[in-house]
Amino acid sequence: MTTKVRFAPSPTGKLHVGNVRTALTNVLHARQTGGVFVLRIDDTDLERSTKAFEDGIRADLTWLGLTWDETFKQSDRFDQYDAAAQKLKDKGLLYPAYETGEELDRKRKIQRAQGKPPVYDRAALNLTEDQKAAYDAEGRKPHWRFKLSGKPVSWNDLIRGETTIETSSLSDPILIREDGSYLYTLPSVVDDIDAGITTIIRGEDHTTNSGAQIEIFLALGGKAPEFGHQALLVGADGGKLSKRLGTLAIEDLRESEGIEPMAILSLLAKIGTSDPIDAYTNIQTLIDQFSFEKFSRAPARFDPEELKRINARVLHQLSYAEVKDRLQAMGADGGEAFWHAVAPNLERLSDARSWHTLIEGPVTPVIEDADYIAAAAANLPAGELTGESWGTWTGVLKEATGRKGKDLFMPLRLALTGEKHGPDMSELLPLIGRDRVLERLSA
Ligand code: GLU
């Protein structure tokens, strides 16, 4: 059977590292098994969902290379949800309940005071037809609850192993609100059945949900798929990540932080697994190495500083051909030798801009010892500057001035670049070229 997985974000916000990790795990499993990856847009909440967020999600996934084979939106499928709800009603598994939010709150308070778990008491199941008719006549609108079996539901989770949810300790979940709108639970099951989803991979916060949803799968005549629940991401300090997720939006990492897609994928594929975290430049490696068995059940720590370090290492491995277009777009395409010289100094690609300026100018030379710099200018090797010139030049200067080490090199770097640090001088020298070198030395 072909594996079919789905990633189901709600377009009520930007994609962040937490949901991309779920998307990536789905993609890696699909690609490794020759399966199908579905992007489902969970936009049943018509008020909070926006087209802009939906477009943003698609743009982010595309940028990351996590492209889907099929896609659909829940808002196109209300007829199917209505039909499924009717089916459950006909089976007596979806029942109307009329309690207001306040009444439910009160019940929960009493239960807590008695030391009981705050589970819905199913009072609505005892309503007579007359009582319901009276409520309806009053204009009171019911919400609709799914009647759980009260039995344990077990499955062999791809990540958590043997997992059991005692449905007797859960409230019958509300599937339809008073205003007729659907909560996430039922549409998701209907979609997973209709799309033929074989494997649901999502965050551990959905584990309890899965217990109820498995019963809904069976009630609708479907077969429950396999499940894999991933431990959630936490911050580097072990604290909750959710508050910080706003700043960990993919769009921001791309546009403000200059993070490469493979840096994000490298880190998110490996945190919380037994594999070492490394900088990968090709998603195929991540696909080949993927295994559910490698996932730990402990929360995975996400450290933005680690992302930056991996980003630098990903950048250093990119070839000129891979970055040429982007360098050109930022006006910093100095050719292959330029890329070779500056790549090891980059933390993000946009840093190439300042190195490009450093070669092309304008540069403000820093000259502290004019005599030494004049001697340097006089001793510059003749002819076109090459990769050998720096070695020759500093060799001659050492002889002539008796300087060595930092005293020998640093004034030259400062005069030629205006900076204390930067790319290898032997690579920079031919890029700056003879004319500009002499011009800067005589500034
Ligand atoms: N829209 C749901 C969420 O983002 C999907 C959960 C699921 O994968 O079933 O939490």
Boltz pocket constraint, residues with backbone or C-beta under 6 A from the ligand:
constraints:
  - pocket:
      binder: B
      contacts: [[A, 6], [A, 7], [A, 8], [A, 9], [A, 10], [A, 42], [A, 184], [A, 188], [A, 201], [A, 202], [A, 206]]
      max_distance: 6.0
